């Protein structure tokens, strides 16, 4: 059974790398063949919501969305699975900032590397921000 504090420390380190936009550091937190999925429809979001290769998808999202502030509101851990509820201040490619909330389901392996990440987000806000950023170039 995984230690709750160790699981959250691994996830917090991944979030910190995400916030910095540090793709190399973020990659160290993912197992080979890890998957990522945003719960939503591809036709609404404007991108493949997955499940897809985690690092490829997250790197594309880092290029599109900047996380300015992150606050963990709640976390629940059961063995190697964690549910994390965050409030984030985010912008898309230098556009206006917005505050929204996400809930991530992390599944980690025995080395505390991410094997699956499923994200529940305000897909309407994400889609609107992404469309504005893509239209702006």
C-alpha positions in Angstrom: 0.0 0.0 0.0 1.4 3.4 -1.0 1.9 6.1 1.7 -0.5 9.0 1.3 2.1 11.6 1.9 4.5 10.1 -0.6 1.7 9.9 -3.3 0.8 13.5 -2.7 4.4 14.6 -2.7 4.9 12.9 -6.1 1.8 14.6 -7.5 2.6 18.0 -6.0 6.1 17.8 -7.7 4.4 17.0 -11.0 2.0 20.0 -10.5 5.0 22.3 -9.7 6.8 21.2 -12.9 3.5 21.8 -14.8 3.1 25.3 -13.4 6.7 26.2 -14.3 6.2 24.8 -17.8 9.2 22.5 -17.2 8.5 19.7 -19.7 11.7 17.8 -18.8 11.0 17.8 -15.1 7.4 16.8 -15.7 8.5 13.8 -17.8 10.3 12.4 -14.8 7.0 11.9 -13.0 5.4 9.7 -15.8 5.9 6.0 -16.5 6.5 4.9 -20.1 3.2 4.5 -21.9 1.3 6.7 -19.4 -2.1 7.9 -20.6 -3.9 11.2 -20.2 -7.6 12.0 -20.8 -9.7 15.1 -20.5 -13.3 14.2 -19.8 -15.1 16.0 -22.6 -15.8 15.8 -26.3 -13.1 16.4 -28.9 -15.4 18.3 -31.2 -16.1 20.8 -28.4 -12.6 21.0 -27.1 -10.9 21.3 -30.4 -8.3 18.7 -29.6 -8.1 14.9 -29.0 -9.3 14.4 -25.4 -7.9 10.9 -25.2 -6.9 8.7 -23.7 -3.6 9.6 -25.4 0.1 9.6 -24.7 0.3 11.6 -21.5 3.6 13.5 -22.1 2.7 14.4 -25.7 -0.7 15.7 -24.7 0.5 17.5 -21.6 3.4 19.1 -23.5 0.9 20.4 -26.0 -1.3 21.8 -23.2 1.7 23.5 -21.6 2.3 25.2 -25.0 -1.3 26.4 -25.0 -2.2 27.0 -21.3 -0.2 28.8 -18.7 -1.0 28.0 -15.0 -0.3 31.2 -13.1 -1.6 30.1 -9.7 -2.6 26.7 -8.3 -4.3 25.8 -5.0 -5.1 22.3 -3.9 -8.6 22.4 -2.4 -9.0 18.8 -1.6 -7.2 15.5 -2.0 -8.2 11.9 -1.4 -5.8 9.0 -1.7 -6.5 5.3 -1.8 -3.4 3.2 -2.3 -1.9 4.3 -5.7 -4.9 6.4 -6.8 -5.4 10.0 -5.8 -8.3 12.4 -6.5 -7.1 16.0 -6.5 -9.3 19.1 -6.7 -7.5 22.3 -7.7 -8.3 25.9 -8.2 -6.1 27.4 -11.0 -5.6 30.8 -12.5 -4.9 30.1 -16.2 -4.4 31.8 -19.5 -4.1 30.6 -23.0 -1.1 31.8 -25.1 -0.9 35.2 -23.3 -4.6 35.9 -23.4 -6.7 37.0 -20.4 -6.5 35.1 -17.2 -9.4 33.1 -15.8 -9.9 31.2 -12.6 -11.4 27.8 -12.8 -11.4 24.4 -11.0 -10.2 21.0 -12.1 -10.4 17.5 -10.6 -7.7 15.1 -11.5 -7.6 11.3 -11.0 -4.0 10.1 -10.7 -3.0 6.5 -10.9 0.6 5.8 -9.9 2.8 2.7 -10.1 4.9 1.2 -7.3 7.7 3.8 -8.1 5.1 6.6 -7.8 5.3 7.3 -11.5 2.0 8.3 -13.2 0.5 5.6 -15.3 -2.9 7.4 -15.9 -4.2 10.9 -15.4 -7.8 11.7 -16.0 -8.8 15.4 -15.8 -12.3 16.8 -15.2 -12.3 20.5 -16.1 -14.5 23.3 -17.0 -14.4 22.3 -20.7 -16.5 25.3 -21.8 -13.8 27.7 -20.5 -11.0 25.5 -21.8 -12.5 25.3 -25.2 -13.2 29.1 -25.4 -9.7 29.9 -24.2 -8.1 27.5 -26.6 -10.2 28.7 -29.6 -9.3 32.3 -28.8 -5.6 31.4 -28.5 -5.6 29.4 -31.8 -7.4 32.2 -33.6 -4.8 34.7 -32.4 -2.0 32.5 -33.8 
